[in-house]
C-alpha cells in the first residue's frame, strides 16, 4: 500500500517537534511534509547561517528517525516575490536553493515549490511568457538540485486570474521542455479543483512527471484546504488516476483537523483523518 503523510504543522511547529512527532506516528502516518522552510518572511530558518540551519535540521531529522518517521517532502520557499524582474526571479532561486540545502540536511528527497508567476502582479496571465520563464529558471535550478540529491516538484496553484501556471497542461509543458529527472510535478488536489474538474485526466496527463502530492479538498473557484470528502474533488478519479500511472509516492495531506475542536474530540478526529488517508492510499495502490 502507498505510504501516507501529513503536513508537519498539523502536529508541531518550530519549537515543539519532539512532542508532536510521537503523536503523528501514533495516529498511523508514515511521515510528514516539513513546512518550516515554506514561509520566507516568518521562518527563523531563513535568518540562520548555514551552520545554524544544519544543526537545527539535524535535530529534526534525528527526532524523525527516532520516531520511525520519514520526512517525505518539504514545502519550499514562498510567498512569491517580484517575478516581473530578473532580480526578483533570482532572489526566489536563492530561496529555493536554501530549501534544497535544508532538504539535504533533513534527509528529505523532495521539495515542493510554487512556479514563477509574473501574471500575479497584473492579473493578466500570459501563458507563453510564463511557460518560457519557468522553463528557463527551472533549467537553471536543476544542476543545484542534482548536486544535492533533491528533486524539485513544481506545484499547480489556484490563481487562474493571475497565472497560467494554475493549469496542469502548462506545468506539463514546462516539465517536458526542462526534461530533467530532478524537476518533477506536485499535484495539489484542492488547487486543481479550484480551476478544473477532470482530476483523472490531469493525473494521466502528468504521468511519469508526477512525483509528489498535496492532498486536500476544495470547491470550484475556492482554495479551502478542507479535509478529503469535505469538498468537490473527485476522489474516485484521483485514486484511479494514481493507480493507472503506477504512482509510488506518498499520499501526503496538506490539511489538518480544524482549529477550535474541543480537546476531548481532537484525538478522535485526528485518527479519523489518518484513516481517511489510509483509505485513499489503499484505493490508489496497484497491489
N, C-alpha and C positions, 0 to 999 in steps of 0.2 A: 504494500500500500504506500501511496505517496506520503511523505513527511508533512507535518503541519507546524506552523509557526504563527506568531502574532507580533505586532509592534511592541517594542520594549516599553514604551510609555504606558501601555495598559497595566503594567505591573511595577515599574520602577522608573526613577529619574536619575539625575546626575549623582546624587549622594546616597541613594538607598538601594543600590543594585544587589548588595549582599542579602538584604531582607526580601527583595522581590523575586529573585531568581528561583529559590526553592518553591515558592508558591506557584510560579509559572510552570515549573516542571511537574509539580504535584497535580496540576489540573490536566496534564496529559500532553502538553506541547513538546515537540522535539527540539525546538529552538526558537529564535526570535529575529526580528528585523530591528537592528540597532538604529535608534532615531536621534541620538545626541549630536551627530555630525550634520544634521539636517539644517537647522535654522541658524544661519551665519551670525546675525546680529545678537542672538540670545545665547548661543552656546559658548561656555567657557573654553571649549577645546580650541576655538579659533584664536583665542588670545594667548594660548600656551606656546612655548617653544617646542621644537621637535622632541627634545629630551623629556620635557614635562608631559607632552601628549603620549609619548611612548610608555612612560612609567604608569600613567593613569590607565591607558587602554590595556596594558598588560595585566593590570589588576582585574579589569572587567573580563578579559579573556580567561584568566585563571579561575575566576569565580564561575564562569560558564562551564568550564571543563569540570570543575569540582562538582557541579550540579548535574552533570551529564547532558548539558545543553550545547547545541550548535548555534553559532552566530551565522545564520543562513545568508544574510544580506544586510546592508545598511543603506539608509537614505542619505544620499549625498547632498551637497550644499544647495540651499535655496534660502530666501526667495530670489527672484530674478533681479538682475542688475540692468544697466542701460545697454541693451543688446544692439541699439542703433549705432553704437560707436565701436571701433576696433578695440579701444582701451577697455570699454565695458566688457566685451567678449573675452578679452584676455584675462581680466580680473576674475571672471567666472571660471575660466580654465584653471586658474591658480587655486580657486576654492575646490574645484573638482579634484585637483591633484592632491590637496590636503586630505580630502575624503578617501582617496585611493591609498595614501600612505597610512591613514587611520585604519582602513580595512586590512592592510597587511599586518599591522600591529595586533589587530584583533584575531587574526587567522580567519578572516572573513573573505569568501571568494568573490563576492559581487557587491557592487554599489548600484543603486538606482538613482538616476538623475533626471531632472526636467530638461527638455530640449531648449535650444536657444530660440527665443520668441520675440523678435523685434516688433511684430504687429501689436503686441500688448500696449505699446506706448501710444499708438494712434487708433486702436480698434479698427485697423484696416489691414487684415492679414493678406499677405502676398505669397501664395504657395511656392512659386518658383524661386523667389528670393529666399524664403525661409528654408526650403529644402536645400538649396545650394549652400547657404550659410552653415547649416548643420552638417552637411557632408564635409565641408572644408574643416570645420572645427573638431569634429569627431575623428577625422583622419589625423589631425594634429595631436589629439589626445591619446590615440591608440598605442603609440610606442611606449608612452609612460605607463599606461595600464599593463601592457605586456611585460615591461621590465619588473613590475611589482607583483605580477601574478594575479591580477584582479580583472574581472570582467565588468565593463560598464554597461548598464542596462538602461536604455532610453525609454522614458515613460510617456505614454499618451496623457495629455492634460485635458481639462474640462473648461476650455475658454474658446469656443468656436468663433465668437465675435472678435476675438483678439489674436488668434493664431491658427494657422493651418495645421500646426503640429498637434491639434486635438484629434486628428483623423488618422486612423491606422494605416490607410494607404500611403500617406505621406511619411509616416515613420518607416514603413517598409521601403519606400523609395530611397530614403537616407541609408538604411542598412544594406540594401542591395548594392548601392554605389560605394559605400565605405568598404564593404566586403572584407571584414576583419573579425576573427573569432573572439577578439577582446571587446567588440562593440556589438551588443545584442539588444533585445527589447524587453521591457517590463510592461505587461498588460495590466492596467488599472481598471478593474471591472466597473466601479462606480463612475469613474471619469468617462468610460466608454458609454455607459447608459445615459449620461448627460448629453451625449451628442449623436448616438446611433442606436440601432436596435438589433442587428444581426451579430451577436457576440460569437456564435458558432462560426460564421463566415470570417469574422475578424481573426479568430484563432487559427483557422485553416490558412488564411492569407499570410499570417506571420510564419507559420510552420516552424522550421528549424531556427529561425531568428528568436523565438520566444524562449527566454531563459529565466525570467522572474515574474512574480505576480504581486499585485496589491489587491487584496480581495475585500470588498465591501459592497454594500447595496446602495442604490440611489433611485432617482426617478428622472425621466427625460427633462433636460434643462436645469437640473439641480446637481449639486455635489455635496451630498449629505453625510457620507461615511457611516451609513446605517449598518446594523447587523445584517448578515445574509438572511434573505427571505423577509426583510422588512422594507422592501422597495420593489422595483420592477425589473431587476436583472433576470435574464432567462438562465436560471441555474442549470436546467437540463441541457441547454445548448452549450453552456460553459463547460460542464463536465464531459459532455460528449465530444466537444472540440478538443479538449486536452487529451482524451483517450485516443482520438483518431490520429493526432500528430505524435503520439507516444511521448508526451511530456513527462520528464523525470525529475522536475524541480520540486518546489515546496509550495503547498497551499498556505500562503502567508497572509494573514489578516492585516488590513490597515484600518482597524476599527477596534472598539472595546465596549464593554458594558458601560452604559451611560453614567456619568457622574450623578450623584444625588440618590443612588439606590441605597435604601436602608441597609446598614451593615449586616443584619441577620440574613438578608436575601442576597448579598453580594457574592458570597462563595457559590451559592446555588446557581446563580446566573452565569458566573464565570465558567463553571463546569459545563453548563448547558451550551455555552458558546463554543467551548472546546469540542464538545460532542457534535455540534453542527459542522465544525471544520473537519472533523474525522469523517463525517458522512460525505462531505464533498470530496475528500481525498479518496475515499473508497470508490465513489462513483466515477472518479476521473482516472483511476488506476487501470492499467492494462491487464494486470493479473488479479 
